[in-house]
Amino acid sequence: LFNRMFSVAMYTYVIIDIDPFLMLFTIPPIIMAFTVSKKHSKLAHELDMKRQEELRQRDYTRRTFYFADFAKEMRMTEIYKVMFERFDRSVKNIITYTRQYGIRLSILDYIINETREVVAFMGAMFYAIYRTLVSGTMLYGDCLVVLNTIQRVFSSIITIADEFVNFYKNSLY
């Protein structure tokens, strides 16, 4: 985390030296990382909590078929039918919960990734290329430095944001 923060500070200095306006492209991924990722973490936590009991039921019934102590009872009685029903019910509930939350989690993942990649990174790249090729207000060397540095800044910012989101996600548990 500290390594990435130091990297962001150094790369930011280089970008600001060339064109301070480029730093405005770093704001959307930061905001999205802390708002949408927080909602994503809450939904993922809710899903985990709902699935927890079902996963325990499924794992318990699975173990009863493999342990030698229980295997004899399974063969001697009709209890295996009850255990199969319990297993099927828990698997169906897990699938239901996953479908219920999976679409929302996927949409939030898509929003986060698109904001990071398209809006922020591609926007900054197009701006630097426009200034170099169309308006001629940026030197070719500066453009190359900016393109390389922007990629590194976004990578570091995304890593930092992900770490803070992971801190939040872990605090939910």
C-alpha positions in Angstrom: 0.0 0.0 0.0 2.7 2.5 0.9 4.8 1.5 -2.1 1.8 2.2 -4.4 1.1 5.5 -2.6 4.7 6.6 -3.2 4.5 5.5 -6.9 1.3 7.5 -7.3 2.9 10.6 -5.8 5.9 10.3 -8.1 3.9 9.6 -11.3 1.5 12.3 -10.4 4.3 14.8 -10.2 5.4 13.8 -13.7 1.9 14.1 -15.2 1.2 17.5 -13.4 4.5 18.8 -14.8 3.4 18.0 -18.3 -0.3 18.8 -18.1 -2.2 19.2 -14.8 -5.6 18.7 -16.6 -4.8 15.0 -17.0 -5.1 14.4 -13.3 -8.9 15.0 -13.6 -9.1 11.6 -15.4 -8.0 9.9 -12.1 -11.1 11.1 -10.2 -13.8 8.8 -11.7 -12.0 5.6 -10.9 -11.3 6.7 -7.3 -14.9 7.7 -6.8 -16.2 4.5 -8.4 -13.8 2.4 -6.4 -15.1 3.7 -3.1 -18.8 3.9 -3.9 -19.7 1.1 -6.3 -17.1 -1.3 -4.8 -18.5 -0.6 -1.3 -22.0 -1.6 -2.6 -20.5 -4.6 -4.3 -18.8 -5.7 -1.1 -22.1 -5.4 0.8 -24.0 -7.5 -1.7 -21.2 -10.1 -1.8 -21.3 -10.2 2.0 -25.1 -10.7 2.0 -24.8 -13.5 -0.5 -22.1 -15.2 1.6 -24.2 -14.9 4.7 -27.3 -16.3 3.0 -25.4 -19.2 1.5 -23.5 -20.0 4.7 -26.1 -22.3 6.3 -26.9 -24.0 3.0 -23.2 -24.7 2.4 -22.9 -26.2 5.8 -25.9 -28.4 5.2 -24.5 -29.5 1.9 -21.1 -30.2 3.3 -22.5 -32.1 6.3 -24.6 -34.4 4.1 -21.7 -35.0 1.8 -19.5 -36.0 4.7 -22.1 -38.5 6.0 -21.7 -40.5 2.9 -17.9 -40.6 3.1 -17.2 -41.3 6.7 -17.0 -45.0 7.6 -19.0 -44.5 10.9 -22.0 -43.1 9.0 -21.7 -45.3 5.9 -23.0 -48.4 7.7 -26.1 -46.6 8.9 -26.7 -45.3 5.4 -26.7 -48.8 4.0 -28.7 -50.3 6.8 -31.5 -47.8 6.9 -33.4 -45.6 4.5 -31.8 -42.4 5.9 -29.8 -41.9 2.8 -33.0 -40.8 1.0 -33.5 -38.1 3.6 -29.9 -37.1 3.3 -30.2 -36.9 -0.5 -33.2 -34.7 -0.2 -31.4 -32.4 2.3 -28.4 -32.2 -0.1 -30.6 -31.4 -3.1 -32.5 -28.8 -1.2 -29.3 -27.0 0.0 -27.8 -27.1 -3.5 -31.0 -25.6 -5.0 -31.0 -22.9 -2.4 -27.4 -22.1 -3.1 -28.2 -21.8 -6.8 -31.2 -19.6 -6.1 -29.1 -17.2 -3.9 -26.4 -17.1 -6.5 -28.8 -16.3 -9.3 -30.5 -13.7 -7.0 -27.3 -11.8 -6.3 -25.2 -12.8 -9.3 -26.7 -10.5 -11.8 -26.4 -7.4 -9.6 -22.8 -8.3 -8.7 -22.0 -8.8 -12.3 -23.5 -5.4 -13.2 -21.5 -3.7 -10.5 -18.3 -5.4 -11.6 -19.0 -4.2 -15.2 -19.6 -0.6 -14.0 -16.4 -0.6 -12.0 -14.3 -2.1 -14.8 -15.7 0.2 -17.5 -15.2 3.3 -15.4 -11.7 2.3 -14.7 -10.7 1.3 -18.2 -12.8 3.2 -20.6 -13.7 6.5 -18.9 -10.5 7.1 -17.0 -7.7 5.5 -18.9 -9.0 5.7 -22.4 -10.2 9.3 -21.8 -6.7 10.4 -20.6 -5.1 8.6 -23.6 -7.3 10.2 -26.1 -6.8 13.6 -24.5 -3.0 13.3 -24.7 -3.1 12.0 -28.3 -5.5 14.8 -29.3 -3.1 17.4 -27.8 -0.2 15.8 -29.6 -1.6 15.0 -33.1 -4.5 17.4 -33.6 -3.8 20.6 -31.6 0.0 20.2 -31.6 0.2 21.6 -28.0 2.1 18.6 -26.6 5.4 17.2 -27.8 5.6 13.6 -29.0 8.0 12.7 -26.3 5.7 14.2 -23.6 2.8 12.3 -25.1 4.7 9.0 -24.8 5.7 9.8 -21.3 2.2 10.7 -20.4 0.7 7.5 -21.9 3.2 5.3 -20.1 2.8 7.2 -16.8 -1.0 7.3 -16.9 -1.0 3.5 -17.2 1.2 3.3 -14.1 -0.8 5.8 -12.2 -4.1 4.1 -12.9 -2.6 0.7 -12.0 -1.4 2.1 -8.7 -4.6 4.0 -7.9 -6.7 0.9 -8.7 -4.5 -1.2 -6.5 -4.7 1.3 -3.6 -8.5 1.5 -4.0 -8.8 -2.2 -4.1 -6.8 -2.5 -0.9 -9.1 -0.1 0.9 -12.2 -2.0 -0.5 -10.6 -5.2 0.8 -10.2 -3.6 4.2 -13.9 -2.7 4.1 -14.8 -6.2 2.9 -12.8 -7.9 5.6 -14.4 -5.7 8.2 -17.8 -7.0 7.2 -16.8 -10.4 8.4 
